[in-house]
Amino acid sequence: MKNSKYRELIIKKASRYYREYDGVETSHDFNHFLRVERIAKRIAEEELADIEIVEAECLLFDVARMMEDRGEIEDHAKEGAAIARNILFEIGFPSEKIDKVCYAISVHRRSAGINPESIEAKILQDADYLDAMGAIDIVRVISSSIQTKKYKKPIYINTPFSKDSYDNSSAIHFIMSQVKHPKIQPENFHTKLAQKLAIGRFKLMKEFVERFLAEWEGKD
């Protein structure tokens, strides 16, 4: 799928936000934006969505994430939408599409309990949560538990797993919590392709946890 003429302009304008995670952690660095963009464009092609909107929202949706991590703001989705609006205006992005990009960014957090209305917003939410699944997410969780101050935790501790909420006591406990959480159950994704992709990623995460625990106990 071809890139729009606005892609490089967006990346150039947003580069200072991408660089904030350099050397800090890899879960939300520039590669996260690019992975989400690649998945989203695949879904957009199948759903006949507006590619310019999908591309822009994917390149801008997490620009305010570091501000939230630093405790400067409460919601990176809302602040990210405001930053995106300024960037898109500055590069001459089609004015009639700016609101649609900003809306998708403002509702991309499924944890906020907002059911997006537009297909482009649904695609962003799906693509973002697909990047929180499968082999990519296993690496993201473990690397973050080692390299970051905010998410630092043991790889695993042999304690009972809490089934009621996210269990952050270890990286493996966190992955176990994800497997149980509604947000990454394949049937809860909005688009057909996302549901299909989620099945394989979910299966891998579940099998990884089972295999890890079996090897830890010397049973495999």
Secondary structure, 3 states (H helix, E strand, C coil): CCCCCCHHHHHHHHHHHHHHHCCCCCCCCHHHHHHHHHHHHHHHHHHCCCHHHHHHHHHHCCCCHHHHHCCCCCCHHHHHHHHHHHHHHHCCCCHHHHHHHHHHHHCCCHHHCCCCCCHHHHHHHHHHHHCCCHHHHHHHHHHHHHHCCCCCCCCCCCCCCCCCCCCCCCHHHHHHHHHHCHHHCHHHCCCHHHHHHHHHHHHHHHHHHHHHHHHHCCCC
